[in-house]
Amino acid sequence: SLTDGRKFDSSRDRDKAFRFKLGKQEVIRGWEEGVGQMSVGQRAKLICSPDYAYGNKGHPGIIPPNATLIFDVELLSLE
């Protein structure tokens, strides 16, 4: 979510886990570093400053420029 509480995406709402590979630049830097330190079954709040998220460009139509993002993340499995 954004710092004002607006939700921009939720894999929980879709009832489908978000899958990605660490180290492949598939996700923002905040996820690479935050999820990379988690253990299976752990839940964490990741607060990503713009330089660890989408920076000064944002993601047009979804995330404004220079946005700090807050994620509620649960690591379900590792492969």
Buried (B, 14 or more C-beta within 10 A) or exposed (E): EBEEEEEEBEEEEEEEEEEEEEEEEEBBBBBBEBBEEBEEEEEBEBBBEBEBBBBEEBBEEEBBEBBBBBBEBEBEEEE
